[in-house]
Structures are given as C-alpha cells and as structure tokens.
Amino acid sequence: MRWRSPKTNRLVIEQATTRTKTEILAEIETTAVADVCACANHAVIEFVGIERMTPDDTRGFTQDASDRCR
C-alpha cells in the first residue's frame, strides 16, 4: 500500500463520503418518486369508478388515497 499524508487520506475519505452520500440521496429520491407514482396510479384507477360509489365508499376512497400517499 502506498503511503499517503494525513491530509491526502482525509481528502480521499471526504470524497468517498460525499460520493456515497450523493448515491444514497439519489436512491432515496428514486424510491420516493416510485412510491408517489404508485400511489397516484392507484388513486386514478380507483377514481374512474367514483361515480358508482356510495357516499360511504367515496369517503373510504378519499381516506385510503390520503393514507396511502403519506
């Protein structure tokens, strides 16, 4: 292993940490977007039949849609 000065080691660690942090944040963002898309798709599919829903079913739909998307 090649010798590095403490300053160089610190820089390498900082760069690796920043790169890892960026990758983690990108993964979180991707997951969040996928969750929102799935939630929206489900709500739209259910909304198509809203005219045939009873008032109780409509309330249940709105509650489910808001709970699912939190």
Order of alpha helices (4+ residues) and beta strands (2+ residues): alpha-alpha
